[in-house]
Amino acid sequence: MPHLLHLDSSVQGEQSVSRRLTARAAARWQAAHPGGTVTYRDLAADPLPHLDPRSSAALSAVLVEEINAADTVLLGLPLYNFGPPSTVKAWVDHIVAPGLSIDAATGAGLLGGTELVAIETRGGGYGPGTPREGWDHAQTWLTHGVSLTGLSPRFIVVELTMADTKPAMAELKPLAAQSLADGQVAIDRLWAVGENAA
């Protein structure tokens, strides 16, 4: 039976764009996988502890098993201070685990059969030619961070999400709306409805 692991990390609650987009993606996944099941983990409401010598091995085993049980991992990834939320960093730290997600003898990643879709939201603009081009460190970090496990994220990026609430960004509202619309289209194209139906 198909299984989805859905992770959110925004601290913005109902105001979160990334949460709305991952909810849309999860609904799309469920429509494409009738009878599929979902595990949901809210990294903001129930943050994982940092690595420590006492509990980390047991927790890593639980988190890696959640990925092993999933066909797809869906991650909400808001950009905070040019990087990922620390809760996502903690999740990655726990799942990069020799003997669990990495073959201890060969170093090969063991999670390569799982699809990872990261929906990244940025408050500002970080595209080519913008003043902050190259300041988004979440995307490259996640790609490199999980690569040891065999996971390879696919990104859908929506930016300028603060244009509606910051007066200084008012002139960017049309670009923000277009970025959101483009992201929604990309989400709706992720899985063909009925592609895995029996």
C-alpha positions in Angstrom: 0.0 0.0 0.0 1.5 3.4 -0.9 2.5 5.5 2.0 3.4 9.2 2.4 5.5 10.8 5.1 4.4 14.4 5.4 6.6 16.8 7.3 5.9 20.5 8.1 8.3 22.9 9.8 6.9 26.4 9.6 6.2 28.2 12.9 3.6 30.5 11.2 0.6 28.2 11.9 -2.4 29.1 9.7 -0.5 32.0 8.2 2.1 29.6 6.7 2.4 29.4 3.0 4.5 26.3 3.1 1.9 24.5 5.2 -0.9 25.4 2.7 1.3 24.2 -0.1 2.3 20.9 1.5 -1.4 20.3 2.4 -2.2 20.8 -1.3 0.5 18.4 -2.3 -0.6 15.8 0.3 -4.1 16.0 -1.1 -2.8 15.6 -4.6 -0.7 12.6 -3.5 -3.8 11.0 -1.9 -5.9 11.6 -5.0 -3.2 9.8 -7.1 -2.9 6.9 -4.6 -6.4 5.8 -3.6 -6.1 3.8 -0.4 -2.7 5.2 0.4 -1.8 6.0 4.0 -0.1 9.1 5.5 2.2 9.7 8.5 2.3 13.3 9.5 5.1 14.9 11.6 5.0 18.6 12.6 8.6 19.5 13.3 7.5 23.0 14.6 4.8 21.8 17.1 6.8 18.7 18.2 10.5 19.6 17.5 13.1 16.9 17.6 15.9 17.2 20.1 19.4 17.9 18.9 21.8 15.0 18.7 22.9 13.7 22.1 24.8 10.7 23.3 21.9 9.1 25.1 18.8 9.1 22.9 20.0 9.9 19.4 20.5 6.3 18.2 17.0 5.2 19.2 15.3 8.3 17.7 17.4 7.9 14.5 16.1 4.4 14.1 12.5 5.6 14.5 12.9 8.4 12.0 14.7 6.3 9.4 12.0 3.7 9.7 9.4 6.4 8.9 11.3 7.0 5.7 11.7 3.3 4.9 8.0 2.9 5.3 7.2 5.7 2.8 7.1 5.8 -0.9 7.3 9.6 -0.8 8.5 12.1 1.7 6.9 15.5 1.5 8.8 18.3 3.3 7.7 21.9 3.9 10.9 24.0 3.9 10.5 27.7 4.7 13.6 29.7 4.4 14.6 31.2 7.8 17.5 33.6 7.9 18.9 32.3 4.6 18.8 28.6 5.7 16.5 25.8 6.8 14.6 25.9 10.1 16.7 24.3 12.8 14.1 21.7 13.3 14.7 20.4 9.8 18.4 20.5 10.4 17.8 18.3 13.5 15.7 15.9 11.4 18.5 15.5 8.8 21.1 15.1 11.6 19.1 12.2 12.9 18.4 10.4 9.6 22.1 10.6 8.5 22.9 7.5 10.4 25.5 4.8 9.5 24.0 1.4 9.8 20.5 2.7 9.4 20.4 5.0 6.4 24.0 4.4 5.3 25.6 1.1 4.7 28.3 1.0 7.4 30.6 -1.2 5.3 30.4 0.5 1.9 29.1 4.0 2.7 26.3 3.6 0.2 23.0 5.4 1.0 20.1 3.0 1.8 17.2 5.4 1.2 17.5 6.0 -2.5 14.3 4.2 -3.3 12.2 6.9 -1.6 11.0 10.0 -3.4 11.7 13.3 -1.5 9.7 16.4 -2.5 10.7 19.6 -0.8 8.3 22.6 -1.0 10.5 25.6 -0.2 9.0 29.0 0.5 11.0 32.2 0.6 9.8 35.5 2.0 12.0 37.5 -0.4 13.4 37.1 -3.9 16.6 35.0 -4.4 16.5 34.3 -8.1 19.2 35.1 -10.7 19.9 38.8 -10.9 18.4 39.7 -7.6 20.5 41.4 -4.8 20.3 38.2 -2.7 21.0 35.7 -5.5 23.0 32.9 -3.8 21.8 33.7 -0.3 19.4 30.7 -0.2 21.4 28.1 1.6 18.5 25.8 2.5 18.3 24.2 -0.9 21.9 23.3 -1.5 22.3 22.3 2.2 19.4 19.9 2.1 20.6 18.4 -1.2 24.1 17.8 0.2 22.9 16.9 3.7 20.6 14.0 2.6 22.8 12.8 -0.2 24.7 10.4 2.1 21.5 8.5 2.6 20.7 8.2 -1.1 17.8 10.7 -0.9 17.7 13.2 -3.7 15.2 16.1 -3.2 13.0 17.5 -5.9 12.3 21.2 -5.1 9.2 23.3 -5.8 10.0 26.9 -4.8 7.6 29.8 -4.1 9.1 33.1 -3.2 8.2 36.7 -2.3 5.7 35.3 0.2 6.0 38.4 2.5 4.9 40.8 -0.3 1.3 40.9 1.0 2.3 41.8 4.5 5.4 44.1 4.1 4.5 47.6 2.7 8.1 47.9 1.3 7.4 44.9 -0.9 4.0 46.1 -2.2 5.3 46.6 -5.8 6.3 42.9 -5.8 2.8 41.6 -5.2 2.2 40.6 -8.9 5.5 38.7 -8.9 4.6 37.0 -5.7 1.2 36.0 -7.0 2.8 34.6 -10.1 5.3 32.6 -8.1 2.6 31.2 -6.0 0.5 30.2 -9.0 3.5 28.6 -10.6 4.2 26.6 -7.5 0.6 25.4 -7.3 0.8 24.3 -10.9 4.0 22.4 -10.2 2.4 20.7 -7.2 -0.7 19.7 -9.2 1.6 18.1 -11.8 3.5 16.0 -9.2 1.5 12.8 -9.5 -0.9 11.8 -12.2 -4.2 11.0 -10.6 -4.9 7.3 -10.8 -1.4 6.4 -11.9 -1.1 3.8 -9.1 -4.7 2.9 -8.9 -5.4 -0.9 -9.0 
